[in-house]
Amino acid sequence: MDLGITQKVAPLIAAVREMVTDEIAPLSDEYFAQVGKTGNRFEYTPRMTEILEGLKAEARKRGLWNFWLTDSARGYGLSTVEYAYLAEEMGKTPLGPEVFNCSAPDTGNMEVLERYGNAEHKERWLTPLLEGKIRSAYLMTEPDVASSDATNMAMSCVRDGDEYILNGEKWWASGAGDPRCAIYITMVKTGDETDPKHKRHSMILVPADTKGVKVLRAMEVYGHDDAPHGHMHIRFSDVRVPVENLLLGEGRGFEISQGRLGPGRIHHCMRALGHAEAALELMCKRALSREAFGRKIAHLGANYDIIAECRMEIEQARLLCLKTAWIMDQGDARAAAPWISQIKVVAPRVALKVVDEAVQMFGGQGISQDTPLAASWTHLRTLRLADGPDAVHRRQIARIELRKHTNERI
């Protein structure tokens, strides 16, 4: 098992780290300070567009683009382990992933379109996504069912001739607030109770401007709307979509979603460790620059121990993430699944702890808008729910352990 930085990815890590540190992070505060200045928080000001598109153009000019593409003919052909190192670097600043066209949910959605879309789908949505010209959203969670059990999804999808008719509501549609969001990849229910539980659902492509689609509101995360990205609550009322927009066939929604979520969870976890590294750096600089009670903060209380524990836990979480990425690279998604559950619990939890310790070191400033720590904390706390809550993943991990010691059905 080789989890080290390869010769192929080493220069890319250096280039991404340099651009994140020297060019992207310094513009982040100015970018987000512009949000809402037009009177609409989900609208881009000219300056926001100038900052974002300028950085994207520069990244593309340098060849730092679409790292997630595993096809070496069009991308770098990186392994999951190699990409994981880049995801961590990009996660150190909020704008990082999009600048390199490696944002969630777009990377997973592009993979779905690449694998399962027809030629028209690819031309209409995949090509502009690869070029960073549009954004996308992935609609799965629903407000009226316990969505931690994805078999509960109930959005109606009924065939009517050459169209499907969709009715229902989705929420926490991340990215759907962005005015550039052009396509929703949507989990719908096409089967009934007579079908096997995991054969009742399908994935369908819904253009965001389809008649009958209404964005009801932006869901707030601890009082923040995450504009201009947004996590939207959307209603579908007699929404008609061509039959050709159903991916792979009726009843194969879980097959598509599991293929999409595995790598995406690894990417999320490595980006979370990027948050942790950024927070630890801020913590150390604060501890060495501020004095209280006549001493540097670093020398007070248990701060040596706190900093040491943060470093050790980041390293442990990173190794678990990299091992999981390596298992994924062996080509057996089923073998990787329990490891993905482990990192999905561990990485956000560790990152959240590090950020929280940094907040403590900063005191009142740590919970304010004057540092990135408060926004990082809310993002990481949300990540403990996104793509499966901690409790669901722990249940899966425990079931696997218990099965080793019994013939009973667990």
C-alpha positions in Angstrom: 0.0 0.0 0.0 1.6 3.2 -1.2 0.0 6.3 0.3 2.8 8.7 -0.4 2.9 11.7 -2.8 3.8 10.5 -6.2 6.1 12.2 -8.6 3.1 12.9 -10.9 1.0 14.7 -8.3 3.8 16.4 -6.3 4.2 19.4 -8.7 0.4 19.8 -8.9 0.2 19.9 -5.1 2.8 22.6 -5.0 1.1 24.6 -7.7 -2.3 24.4 -6.1 -1.0 25.2 -2.7 0.8 28.3 -4.1 -2.3 29.5 -5.9 -4.5 28.9 -2.9 -2.2 30.7 -0.5 -1.0 33.6 -2.7 -4.0 34.3 -4.9 -7.3 32.7 -3.9 -7.3 33.1 -0.1 -6.4 36.8 -0.2 -9.4 37.5 -2.4 -11.9 35.4 -0.4 -12.9 38.1 2.1 -13.5 40.7 -0.6 -15.6 38.1 -2.6 -17.9 37.2 0.2 -18.2 40.8 1.3 -19.9 41.5 -2.0 -22.8 39.0 -1.3 -26.1 40.7 -1.2 -24.9 44.1 -2.5 -27.3 43.9 -5.5 -30.3 43.4 -3.1 -30.4 39.7 -3.9 -28.0 37.4 -2.0 -28.2 34.9 -4.8 -27.0 37.2 -7.5 -23.4 37.9 -8.5 -22.1 41.4 -8.4 -19.7 42.4 -11.2 -16.8 42.3 -8.7 -17.7 38.8 -7.6 -17.8 37.6 -11.2 -14.5 39.4 -11.9 -12.8 37.7 -8.9 -14.1 34.2 -9.5 -13.8 34.1 -13.3 -10.4 35.7 -13.2 -9.1 33.1 -10.8 -10.7 30.3 -12.8 -9.2 31.6 -16.0 -5.8 31.7 -14.4 -6.1 28.2 -13.0 -7.1 26.9 -16.4 -4.3 28.7 -18.1 -1.9 27.0 -15.7 -3.4 23.6 -16.5 -4.8 23.3 -12.9 -8.3 22.2 -14.0 -10.6 19.2 -13.6 -8.2 17.2 -11.5 -11.0 14.7 -10.7 -11.1 13.4 -14.2 -9.7 9.9 -14.2 -9.4 9.8 -18.0 -5.8 10.6 -18.7 -6.7 11.5 -22.3 -8.7 14.5 -21.0 -7.4 15.0 -17.5 -4.4 14.1 -15.4 -5.6 10.5 -14.9 -4.9 10.8 -11.1 -5.7 8.0 -8.7 -8.1 8.6 -5.8 -5.1 8.8 -3.5 -3.4 11.4 -5.7 -6.6 13.5 -6.0 -7.1 13.3 -2.2 -3.9 15.3 -1.6 -5.2 18.0 -4.0 -8.7 18.0 -2.4 -7.1 18.8 1.0 -5.2 21.8 -0.5 -8.3 23.1 -2.2 -10.3 22.7 1.0 -8.2 25.3 2.8 -10.2 28.2 1.4 -13.9 28.4 0.4 -13.3 29.4 -3.2 -10.6 26.8 -3.7 -12.6 23.9 -5.2 -14.5 26.0 -7.7 -11.4 27.8 -9.0 -10.0 24.5 -10.1 -13.4 23.2 -11.3 -13.4 20.6 -8.6 -16.5 21.6 -6.6 -19.2 19.5 -5.0 -21.7 18.6 -6.2 -20.5 19.3 -9.7 -17.7 16.7 -9.8 -20.1 13.9 -8.8 -22.7 15.1 -11.2 -20.2 15.3 -14.0 -19.2 11.7 -13.3 -22.9 10.7 -13.5 -23.4 12.5 -16.8 -20.1 11.0 -18.2 -21.1 7.4 -17.2 -24.9 7.4 -17.8 -25.8 10.4 -20.0 -26.5 10.2 -23.7 -24.8 12.3 -26.4 -27.4 15.1 -26.0 -27.0 15.2 -22.2 -23.3 15.4 -22.5 -23.4 18.2 -25.1 -26.0 20.2 -23.2 -24.7 19.9 -19.6 -21.5 17.9 -19.3 -19.4 20.0 -21.7 -20.3 23.4 -20.1 -19.8 21.9 -16.6 -16.3 20.7 -17.7 -15.6 24.2 -18.9 -16.9 25.8 -15.6 -19.6 27.7 -17.4 -22.6 26.4 -15.5 -23.2 24.7 -12.1 -25.5 21.8 -11.1 -27.3 20.4 -8.1 -28.1 16.9 -6.8 -31.6 16.5 -5.4 -32.1 13.6 -3.0 -33.2 14.6 0.5 -36.9 15.4 1.1 -38.6 17.3 3.9 -41.4 14.9 4.7 -39.5 11.6 5.2 -36.5 10.5 7.2 -34.0 10.9 4.4 -31.1 9.2 6.3 -32.9 6.1 5.0 -32.8 6.8 1.3 -35.4 4.1 0.5 -37.9 6.5 2.0 -37.6 9.0 -0.9 -41.1 9.6 -2.1 -41.1 12.2 -5.0 -43.6 10.9 -7.5 -42.4 10.1 -11.0 -45.1 8.8 -13.3 -44.7 8.1 -17.0 -47.2 9.7 -19.4 -46.4 8.9 -23.0 -43.0 10.3 -23.9 -42.7 12.2 -20.6 -42.4 11.7 -16.9 -44.5 13.8 -14.6 -42.8 14.8 -11.3 -44.5 15.9 -8.1 -43.1 16.5 -4.6 -40.5 18.5 -2.7 -36.7 18.3 -2.2 -34.6 20.3 0.2 -30.9 20.8 1.0 -30.4 21.0 -2.8 -26.8 22.3 -2.4 -25.8 24.7 -5.2 -29.3 25.2 -6.5 -29.3 28.8 -5.3 -26.5 29.8 -7.7 -28.0 31.6 -10.7 -25.7 29.5 -12.9 -27.2 26.2 -11.7 -28.7 24.8 -14.9 -29.4 21.1 -14.2 -30.7 19.1 -11.3 -29.9 15.4 -11.0 -32.9 14.1 -9.1 -33.8 11.0 -7.2 -37.4 10.0 -7.8 -39.7 7.1 -7.1 -40.8 5.1 -10.1 -41.6 1.8 -8.5 -44.1 0.7 -5.9 -44.2 -1.5 -2.8 -44.2 -4.7 -4.9 -40.7 -3.9 -6.1 -37.6 -4.7 -4.1 -36.7 -1.8 -1.8 -33.6 -0.7 -3.7 -35.3 -1.0 -7.1 -38.1 1.5 -6.5 -36.1 4.6 -7.3 -34.6 6.2 -10.4 -32.4 9.2 -11.4 -33.7 11.8 -13.8 -32.3 15.0 -15.3 -34.4 18.1 -14.7 -33.4 21.4 -16.3 -33.6 24.1 -13.6 -35.8 26.3 -15.7 -38.5 23.6 -16.3 -42.1 24.8 -15.9 -43.5 23.7 -12.5 -40.1 23.9 -10.7 -40.3 26.5 -7.9 -37.5 27.4 -5.4 -39.4 28.0 -2.2 -36.6 29.2 0.1 -32.9 29.0 1.0 -32.3 26.6 3.9 -30.2 28.3 6.6 -27.3 26.6 8.3 -27.1 27.9 11.8 -28.7 31.1 10.6 -26.6 31.5 7.4 -27.9 31.0 3.9 -24.5 30.1 2.3 -25.2 32.5 -0.5 -24.6 32.6 -3.4 -24.3 28.8 -3.4 -27.3 28.0 -1.3 -29.1 24.9 -0.1 -32.5 25.2 -1.5 -36.0 23.9 -0.8 -37.7 23.2 -4.1 -41.2 22.2 -5.1 -42.1 20.2 -8.2 -45.7 20.6 -9.4 -46.6 18.5 -12.5 -43.1 19.0 -13.8 -42.8 17.3 -17.2 -39.5 15.8 -18.3 -38.7 13.9 -21.5 -38.4 10.1 -21.0 -34.9 10.3 -22.4 -33.8 12.2 -19.3 -34.1 9.1 -17.1 -30.7 7.7 -16.5 -29.8 4.1 -17.0 -33.4 2.9 -16.6 -36.2 2.7 -14.1 -35.3 1.2 -10.7 -31.5 1.9 -11.0 -31.3 5.1 -8.9 -29.5 3.5 -6.0 -27.0 2.0 -8.4 -26.2 5.4 -9.7 -26.2 7.2 -6.4 -23.8 4.7 -4.7 -21.3 5.0 -7.5 -21.5 8.8 -7.2 -21.4 9.1 -3.4 -18.3 6.9 -2.7 -15.6 9.0 -4.3 -17.5 12.2 -3.3 -17.4 11.2 0.4 -13.6 10.8 0.2 -13.3 14.2 -1.5 -15.4 15.8 1.2 -13.3 14.2 3.9 -10.0 15.4 2.5 -11.4 18.9 2.0 -12.5 18.8 5.6 -8.8 18.1 6.6 -7.9 21.2 4.6 -10.2 23.1 6.9 -8.5 21.5 9.9 -5.0 22.4 8.6 -6.0 26.0 7.9 -7.5 26.3 11.4 -4.4 24.8 13.1 -2.2 27.3 11.3 -4.4 30.2 12.5 -4.4 28.7 16.0 -0.6 28.5 16.2 -0.1 32.0 14.8 -2.6 33.4 17.3 -1.0 31.5 20.2 2.4 33.0 19.4 1.2 36.6 18.7 -1.2 37.3 21.5 -0.4 37.8 25.2 -2.6 37.4 28.3 -1.7 37.5 31.9 1.8 38.5 30.9 2.6 35.4 28.8 2.1 34.3 25.2 -1.2 32.4 24.8 0.7 29.4 23.7 2.2 29.0 27.1 -1.1 29.3 29.0 -3.3 26.5 30.3 -3.2 23.3 28.3 -2.5 25.0 25.0 0.6 23.0 24.2 -1.4 19.8 24.7 -4.3 21.1 22.6 -2.0 22.0 19.7 -0.2 18.6 19.9 -3.5 16.7 20.0 -4.8 18.6 17.0 -1.7 17.7 15.0 -1.8 14.1 15.9 -5.5 13.7 15.2 -5.2 15.4 11.8 -2.4 13.0 10.8 -4.4 9.9 12.0 -7.5 11.1 10.1 -5.5 11.8 6.9 -4.0 8.3 7.0 -7.4 6.7 7.3 -8.6 8.8 4.4 -5.7 7.9 2.2 -6.0 4.2 3.0 -9.7 4.4 2.0 -8.7 6.2 -1.2 -6.2 3.4 -1.9 -8.9 0.7 -1.4 -11.1 2.6 -3.8 -8.3 2.6 -6.3 -8.2 -1.2 -6.2 -11.5 -1.2 -8.1 -13.8 -2.9 -5.6 -16.4 -0.3 -4.4 -18.0 -2.8 -2.1 -14.7 -3.4 -0.3 -14.2 0.3 0.1 -17.7 1.0 1.5 -17.0 0.3 5.2 -13.8 2.3 5.0 -15.7 5.2 3.5 -18.2 5.0 6.4 -15.3 5.2 8.8 -13.7 8.3 7.3 -17.1 9.9 6.9 -17.4 9.8 10.7 -13.8 10.5 11.6 -12.7 13.3 9.2 -15.4 15.8 9.8 -15.4 15.1 13.6 -11.6 15.7 13.8 -11.8 18.8 11.6 -14.6 20.2 13.7 -12.7 19.6 16.9 -9.6 21.4 15.5 -11.7 24.4 14.3 -13.4 24.5 17.7 -10.1 24.6 19.5 -9.0 27.4 17.2 -12.2 29.4 18.0 -11.3 29.1 21.7 -7.9 30.4 21.0 -9.3 33.4 19.2 -12.0 34.1 21.8 -14.8 36.4 20.7 -13.1 37.0 17.4 -13.3 33.3 16.6 -17.1 33.3 16.4 -17.2 36.5 14.4 -17.0 37.3 10.7 -13.4 38.5 11.2 -11.9 35.0 10.8 -12.9 32.0 8.5 -13.4 29.8 11.6 -17.1 30.4 12.2 -18.0 29.6 8.6 -15.7 26.6 8.7 -17.3 25.3 11.8 -20.8 25.5 10.4 -19.7 23.8 7.2 -18.0 20.9 9.1 -20.9 20.5 11.4 -23.2 20.2 8.4 -20.9 17.7 6.8 -21.6 15.3 9.8 -25.1 15.1 8.3 -24.5 15.4 4.6 -24.1 12.2 2.6 -25.3 10.2 5.5 -25.4 11.2 9.2 -22.7 9.9 11.6 -25.2 7.5 13.3 -26.0 5.8 10.0 -22.3 5.3 9.1 -21.5 4.0 12.6 -24.4 1.6 12.3 -22.9 0.2 9.1 -19.4 -0.1 10.7 -20.8 -1.9 13.7 -22.8 -4.3 11.6 -19.7 -5.3 9.7 -17.8 -5.9 12.9 -20.6 -7.9 14.5 -21.0 -10.1 11.4 -17.4 -11.4 11.9 -18.6 -13.1 15.1 -22.0 -14.5 14.4 -24.0 -16.3 11.8 -27.1 -14.4 12.8 -28.6 -11.8 10.5 -27.3 -8.4 11.7 
